Amino acid sequence: VLGYNADGAPDRKKDVRRTFKVENLILCDGRVPNTKDLNLEAAGVDVSDQNGAILVNEHNRSISAPNICAAGDVIGGYGLSQVAEMEARVAVEQLFEPEFATKNGYEPVSVMIHICPRAAMVGMSEQEAIRRRIPHVTAMVDLNHGAVGLINKYSHPRRTFPDNPAPDGSRIGDDILAAIENEEEEADTITEPIGFVKVVVKDDDSKQLLGVRCVGKGAKGVVQAAGVLMGAKLHIAELTRVPQPQPTILGALQQAARMTLGTSIHKAHQHSTTWVRTYHPPEGEPEVELEAGKREKLVASYMDGG
C-alpha cells in the first residue's frame, strides 16, 4: 500500500506491506499506437521511431502528408476516450472547414482513477508548476477540516434514532437510514471524509487555476468544475462566488480556492494537513515556455511514450 505525506506527494517511508490472496494478477504497462499493419509508408505518413505514433502538427494533420489527419491512440498522448473524441472533432473540422476549425485543448484534460477512495486530477501538479518556474499559490484542504468532516465528527443520522431494537430485531428508522445512505452514494456526498483537495493557482493578476489534485468520494465533480474554469481561463474568484451543494467535496474545492486568495475562514496555520504556500522562482529565471503545438501530458496517461 503506497504511502503519501501531508502534501499529497508519495512517501516511500510510509508504504505498508500487506499480503493478499488473489485468483489472477493483471499487469498493465501502458498501450502503444496500433499502427504497425496500416501500411502508412505507402501513404507517405511518418511515424515515431519510439512507439509507432503518427507524427502530427497542432491541427492533427500528418506532418509528412498534410492531407491526412489522425486522432486518438494512433498519435500517442493520453490514451483517453475524451481526448480522442476532442482530437477527432478537430481533425474533421480541419478536413472540411479548416477556416472555422477549433484547436485541441490539452491543459484542462482530466483523469479519474477508479480506486478507493477515488482520485482525480486536471491540469498541472505543483511540481510541474515549479519545473516551469511559474509563480503560484498552492492550497490543500484535508476533507476532515471541511463541512463534511465536521458533520461526520459531531453528528450522524444513526445517532438520531433509538438503539433499542424492535421485537423482530429491526431498529427504528433502519429503512430511512438505508435510503439516506443510498442517496448519498448516488449523489457523491461523503460520509467518510478520507482525502483532500489541492489547487494550484497562478500568482499574478490573472489568478488562473493551473491544476487540481483530489482524493475522495466525489472527486470527479471536482475536476469537472475545475476543468471548465481552466478551459475558460477565468479568475479563481469565479469559483468562490457560486454556492456549492453541501456536504460535498465541492465545498472543499471552494475553500481551497479561497485560501489562495486569502479569503477563507480556515486557519491553515493550525493544521498540518490543511495549508497554503507560495512559490516564486529565483530572480532572473524566466518562466519555461512550451513549444508551439507541443502536446505535453499534465496528468496520468495510459499511453507508453508518445
Buried (B, 14 or more C-beta within 10 A) or exposed (E): EEEEEBBBEEEEEEEEEEEEEEEEEEEEEEBBBEBEEBEBEEEEBBBBEEBBBBBBEEBBBBEBBEEBBBBBBBBBBBBBEEBBEBBBBBBBBBBEEEEEBEEBEBBBBBBBEEEEBBBBBBBBBBEBBBEBBBEBBBBBBBBBBBBBBEBBEEEEEEEEEEEEEEEEEEBEBEEEBEEBEEEBEEEBBBBEBBBBBBBBBBBEEEBBBBBBBBBBBBBBBBBBBBBBBBBEEBBBEBBBEEEBEEBBBBBBBBBBBBBBBEEBEBEBEEBEBBBBEEBEBEEEEEEEEEEEEEBEBBBBBEBBBB
